[in-house]
Amino acid sequence: MMQTDMAGLYIHVPFCLSKCRYCSFYSITSVDLMDTFVKAIVQEMAFYKDIFPSFDSLYFGGGTPSLLTTGQAKTLLDAAQKYFDIRPRAEITTEVNPGDVSLEYFQSLRREGVNRLNIGVQSFDDSLLKFLGRRHTAKQAIESIETARNAGFKNLGFDLIYAVHGQNVKTWRQTLKKALSFSPEHLSCYQLSLDCKTPLYKQYKQDGLELPSEKEALDFFMSTSMILTEAGYIHYEVSNFARTRKFESRHNRKYWNHEPYLGLGPAAHSFFGNRRWWNKANVKTYLKDIGSGKKPVARSEQLSNDELALESLFLGMRTADGVNLESLKKLYGLDLLAVKKRIIGTLIDHQLVILKNNRLCPTLEGMALADSLALI
């Protein structure tokens, strides 16, 4: 549910040198259109210059945003400042592939205003990295972390994947221990999920490989939370951990808190008020629309109060802060305690949720079942 007038700005950079075998996000394995794409993003910004309020987060995602040259990144950051009210202390993040970077590159990004890096480590095990189709090695992952620190970055996040074939809780613990040795400010730990269109899904089917059982997945999840919270991290969302509240991902919180965000680039999604829209998932079509002076929107939808309330519940139950019951009632007319009194009582009895300061919050066990809790 909307808690602030501040919006988040997302720029999807849909270019990769190679496609990871598990990835279902839209991207292409060519950088030939990168210059044209950067110019198109600037034009798309102009379409929205008077619509959104101030932005206090900007996130370059992908794809592989670290394929942008520092000049291209500067062009986009300068344009964002021109067309939007980017707040002085905005969180500006770029995702980084460990195989693409250098000290000079990181130093240039810092000079242009990037103050947070999200490094796609995924694993410190070369065999797992190869299985996942990553093009970097464990050595490169470590070097990219050390280089980022040497460049002066004080806000680093790592992406890690667990429950991969050939991995068990013991080896996963070793991965977490290695990650913690670098004292990152943020960790995102994702359980491997397989989209049916990905090469890795096809290999799992072909070779008879299996994803973990519910019990095994729960063991991974609970072990992850225990190890990281014992190390002092805050488990603030199903997959996300921060060293302090200050280092929680401000941008990603826009999604979980139902706050406004603008997505630019092919396949990017936007949300404002009760409306959501998303761009066409094709670089060439995107560029053609922009070149014709029109927004490259594929579809849009108006959400009813009931739909907004359900989304707020679904998203809120993924976070340790849960959902604000007063806001749910005020904004969408849903008195959850009155309508779902018996079910909520049962969830409390089973220690899956708690009531705290007029908020309905999942316990750790409840967070493990977040998607199911939203169905109350």
C-alpha positions in Angstrom: 0.0 0.0 0.0 1.3 3.5 -0.8 3.1 4.9 2.1 5.1 7.7 0.5 4.9 10.1 -2.4 8.4 9.1 -3.4 8.6 6.8 -6.4 11.2 4.4 -7.7 12.7 4.5 -11.2 13.7 1.3 -12.8 15.7 1.1 -16.1 15.8 -2.3 -17.8 18.9 -2.9 -19.7 18.1 -6.0 -21.9 21.5 -6.9 -23.2 23.7 -9.9 -22.3 26.8 -11.5 -23.7 25.3 -14.8 -22.9 22.0 -16.0 -21.4 22.1 -17.7 -18.0 20.4 -21.1 -18.2 17.8 -20.4 -15.5 17.0 -16.8 -16.5 13.4 -16.0 -17.6 13.9 -12.2 -17.6 13.7 -10.6 -21.1 17.2 -10.0 -22.7 19.0 -10.5 -25.9 22.6 -11.8 -26.4 23.9 -8.9 -28.5 25.0 -5.4 -27.7 24.7 -4.0 -31.2 21.7 -1.8 -30.4 23.0 -0.4 -27.1 23.7 3.1 -28.3 20.3 3.4 -29.9 18.7 1.9 -26.8 20.3 4.5 -24.5 18.9 7.3 -26.7 15.5 5.7 -26.7 15.4 5.5 -22.9 16.1 9.2 -22.7 13.2 9.8 -25.1 11.0 7.5 -22.9 11.9 9.6 -19.9 10.5 12.7 -21.6 7.1 10.9 -21.9 6.8 10.7 -18.2 8.4 14.0 -17.0 5.3 15.6 -15.5 3.5 12.4 -14.2 5.5 11.0 -11.3 6.4 12.8 -8.1 9.9 12.8 -6.7 12.1 9.7 -7.0 14.3 8.6 -4.2 15.6 5.4 -5.8 17.0 4.6 -9.3 17.8 1.0 -10.2 19.6 -0.3 -13.3 18.5 -3.9 -13.8 18.6 -6.5 -16.6 19.9 -8.1 -18.6 23.4 -7.0 -17.7 23.5 -3.3 -16.8 27.3 -3.5 -16.3 27.6 -3.8 -20.1 26.7 -0.1 -20.3 29.8 2.0 -20.7 30.4 4.7 -18.1 29.5 7.2 -20.8 26.2 5.6 -21.5 25.5 5.3 -17.8 26.3 9.0 -17.4 23.9 9.9 -20.3 21.1 8.0 -18.5 21.8 9.5 -15.1 22.0 13.0 -16.5 18.7 12.6 -18.4 17.0 11.3 -15.2 18.1 14.4 -13.4 16.9 16.5 -16.3 13.4 15.0 -16.6 12.7 13.9 -13.0 13.1 15.2 -9.5 15.8 12.8 -8.3 16.2 13.5 -4.6 19.7 14.5 -3.4 20.2 11.3 -1.3 18.5 8.9 -3.7 19.6 5.3 -3.7 21.2 4.6 -7.1 21.9 1.0 -7.8 23.3 -0.9 -10.7 23.4 -4.7 -11.1 26.9 -6.0 -11.9 28.1 -9.2 -13.6 31.5 -10.1 -11.9 33.1 -10.8 -15.2 32.6 -7.3 -16.7 34.2 -4.9 -14.3 37.4 -3.1 -13.4 38.6 -0.6 -10.8 38.3 2.2 -13.3 34.8 1.2 -14.2 33.6 1.2 -10.6 35.4 4.5 -9.9 33.6 6.1 -12.8 30.2 4.8 -11.7 30.8 6.3 -8.3 31.7 9.7 -9.8 28.5 9.7 -11.8 26.4 9.1 -8.6 25.9 5.3 -8.4 26.1 4.6 -4.6 25.0 1.0 -4.5 26.1 -2.2 -6.4 24.2 -5.4 -6.6 26.7 -8.1 -7.6 25.4 -11.2 -9.3 27.7 -13.6 -7.4 25.1 -16.5 -7.3 27.8 -19.0 -6.0 31.4 -19.3 -5.1 31.5 -22.9 -6.5 32.7 -23.0 -10.1 30.9 -26.2 -10.9 27.5 -24.7 -9.8 28.3 -21.5 -11.8 28.9 -23.6 -14.9 25.7 -25.6 -14.3 23.7 -22.4 -14.0 25.3 -21.0 -17.2 27.0 -18.1 -15.5 30.0 -16.7 -17.5 32.0 -15.6 -14.5 34.1 -17.7 -12.1 34.3 -17.8 -8.4 37.7 -16.0 -8.6 36.1 -13.2 -10.6 33.3 -12.9 -8.1 35.8 -12.4 -5.3 37.8 -10.0 -7.4 34.7 -7.9 -8.2 33.8 -7.6 -4.5 37.3 -6.6 -3.6 37.5 -4.2 -6.5 34.2 -2.6 -5.5 35.5 -2.0 -2.0 38.7 -0.5 -3.4 36.7 1.8 -5.5 35.0 3.1 -2.3 31.6 1.5 -2.5 30.2 1.2 1.0 26.9 -0.4 0.0 27.3 -3.8 -1.6 24.6 -6.4 -2.2 25.2 -10.0 -3.4 22.7 -12.2 -5.2 23.0 -15.9 -4.2 21.1 -18.9 -5.4 20.3 -22.1 -3.4 18.6 -25.4 -3.8 20.5 -26.1 -7.1 21.1 -29.7 -8.3 24.3 -30.9 -6.7 24.0 -28.5 -3.7 22.9 -29.5 -0.2 22.4 -27.5 3.0 26.0 -28.2 4.1 27.6 -26.7 0.9 25.1 -23.9 1.0 26.2 -23.0 4.5 29.8 -22.8 3.1 28.6 -20.4 0.4 27.0 -18.2 3.1 30.1 -18.3 5.2 32.2 -17.2 2.3 29.7 -14.4 1.5 29.8 -13.2 5.1 33.6 -13.0 5.0 33.2 -9.9 2.8 30.7 -8.2 5.2 28.2 -7.2 2.5 25.6 -4.6 3.4 22.9 -6.7 1.7 22.2 -10.3 0.7 19.5 -11.6 -1.6 19.2 -15.4 -1.3 16.9 -16.9 -3.9 15.7 -20.5 -4.2 16.2 -21.7 -7.7 12.9 -21.7 -9.6 12.6 -22.9 -13.2 10.5 -21.3 -15.9 9.4 -23.9 -18.5 11.0 -21.9 -21.3 14.5 -21.9 -19.9 17.3 -24.4 -21.0 17.8 -25.4 -17.3 14.2 -26.5 -17.0 14.6 -28.6 -20.1 17.7 -30.2 -18.7 16.0 -31.0 -15.4 13.2 -32.7 -17.3 15.5 -34.5 -19.7 17.9 -35.8 -17.0 15.2 -36.5 -14.5 16.6 -34.0 -12.0 14.4 -32.8 -9.2 13.9 -29.6 -7.4 14.0 -30.0 -3.6 11.0 -31.3 -1.7 8.9 -28.9 0.5 10.8 -30.2 3.5 14.2 -29.7 1.9 13.3 -26.3 0.7 12.2 -25.3 4.2 15.5 -26.6 5.5 17.4 -24.4 3.1 15.2 -21.4 4.0 15.4 -21.8 7.8 19.1 -22.5 7.7 19.7 -19.3 5.6 17.7 -17.2 8.0 19.4 -18.7 11.1 22.9 -18.3 9.7 22.4 -14.7 8.6 20.4 -13.4 11.6 23.0 -14.9 13.9 25.6 -13.0 11.9 23.6 -9.8 12.7 21.6 -9.4 9.5 17.9 -8.4 9.5 15.7 -10.9 7.6 13.3 -8.2 6.3 11.8 -10.0 3.3 11.4 -13.6 2.2 14.7 -13.6 0.2 16.4 -10.5 1.5 18.7 -9.6 4.4 20.3 -6.3 5.4 23.1 -5.5 7.8 21.0 -2.7 9.3 17.7 -1.1 8.4 19.6 1.6 6.6 20.8 -1.0 4.0 17.5 -2.5 3.2 16.9 -2.1 -0.6 14.9 1.2 -0.8 14.0 0.5 -4.4 12.7 -3.1 -3.9 10.7 -1.9 -1.0 8.7 0.2 -3.5 7.3 -3.1 -4.9 6.6 -4.7 -1.5 5.1 -1.6 0.0 2.8 -1.0 -3.0 4.5 2.4 -3.7 4.7 4.0 -7.1 7.4 3.1 -9.6 8.2 3.8 -13.2 9.8 1.2 -15.4 11.6 2.2 -18.6 12.9 -0.1 -21.3 11.6 -3.3 -22.9 9.4 -5.5 -20.6 9.6 -3.0 -17.7 6.6 -2.6 -15.5 5.2 0.6 -13.8 2.6 1.2 -11.1 1.0 4.4 -10.0 -2.2 5.0 -8.1 -4.5 2.2 -9.2 -3.0 1.7 -12.6 -0.3 -0.8 -13.8 1.2 -1.0 -17.2 4.1 -2.8 -18.9 6.2 -2.3 -22.0 6.6 -4.6 -25.0 9.1 -7.3 -24.4 11.1 -6.8 -27.6 14.0 -4.4 -28.1 13.3 -3.7 -31.8 9.6 -3.1 -31.3 10.5 -0.9 -28.3 12.9 1.1 -30.4 10.4 1.4 -33.3 7.7 2.7 -31.0 10.0 5.2 -29.3 11.2 6.3 -32.8 7.6 6.9 -33.8 7.0 9.2 -30.8 4.7 6.8 -28.8 5.0 5.0 -25.6 6.0 1.3 -26.1 3.2 0.1 -23.7 2.0 -3.5 -24.3 -0.9 -3.4 -21.9 -2.3 -1.6 -18.9 -4.8 -2.4 -16.2 -6.9 -0.5 -13.7 -7.0 -2.2 -10.4 -10.1 -2.2 -8.2 -9.9 -1.6 -4.4 -10.4 -5.3 -3.9 -7.5 -6.1 -6.2 -5.3 -3.5 -4.6 -6.1 -4.8 -1.1 -5.3 -8.4 -2.2 -2.0 -7.2 -3.7 -1.1 -5.3 -0.6 -1.8 -8.4 1.5 0.2 -10.6 -0.9 3.2 -8.3 -1.0 3.1 -7.4 2.7 3.1 -11.0 3.8 6.5 -11.4 2.2 8.0 -8.8 4.6 8.8 -8.9 8.3 6.8 -5.7 8.7 3.7 -7.3 7.3 0.6 -5.3 6.5 -0.7 -2.1 8.1 -4.3 -3.0 9.0 -5.4 0.6 9.5 -4.1 1.6 6.0 -5.7 -1.5 4.5 -9.1 -0.3 5.9 -8.5 3.4 5.1 -7.3 3.0 1.6 -9.3 0.0 0.3 -12.2 -0.4 2.8 -11.0 -3.8 4.0 -11.3 -4.5 7.7 -9.2 -7.6 7.6 -9.6 -8.5 11.3 -13.4 -8.3 11.1 -13.7 -10.2 7.8 -11.1 -12.9 8.5 -11.2 -13.1 12.3 -11.4 -16.9 12.6 -8.7 -17.6 10.0 -6.3 -15.0 11.5 -7.0 -16.5 14.9 -6.0 -19.9 13.6 -2.8 -18.6 12.0 -1.9 -16.9 15.3 -2.5 -20.2 17.2 -0.2 -22.0 14.7 2.4 -19.3 15.2 2.4 -18.3 11.5 1.4 -14.6 12.1 1.4 -12.1 14.9 -0.5 -8.9 15.6 1.8 -6.1 16.5 1.1 -2.3 16.6 -2.0 -2.8 14.4 0.1 -4.7 11.8 -0.4 -8.3 10.8 3.1 -9.7 10.5 4.3 -13.2 9.4 6.6 -15.1 11.7 9.7 -16.7 10.2 7.6 -19.9 9.7 4.9 -17.8 8.2 7.3 -16.0 5.9 8.3 -19.4 4.5 4.7 -19.8 3.5 4.2 -16.2 2.4 2.3 -16.9 -0.8 -0.2 -19.1 1.0 -0.7 -16.7 3.8 -1.9 -14.1 1.3 -4.8 -16.3 0.5 -6.4 -15.8 4.0 
